[in-house]
Amino acid sequence: MVSVDTTQTSFKIKLDLYDKLRLQAVKERRTQAEIMNQAIEEYLERNDNQTKLVE
């Protein structure tokens, strides 16, 4: 079932990075999407906080 608040996207990443992500997902018993969503949210939050410091 697809959630209404998600979208499917496609992009290229380095093969070794993908392999690490896949392995980490298995270790944490999480999906790759969960890890990527968390990482992107944290990145954007950090970026937003840095932008506020500059303003």
C-alpha positions, 0 to 999 in steps of 0.5 A: 500500500502506498502512503498519500504523503510519499512519492517514488523517486529515482536517482543514481548513487555510487555502487559502494554507497548503495552496498553499505546502505543495504547492509546497514538496513539489514543490520538495523532491521530497517528499510533503505527508505527509512534510513534515507528519509531520516538522513535527508530530514537531518540534512535539511534540518542542519542546513535550515539551522545554518541558514538561520545563523547567517540571516 
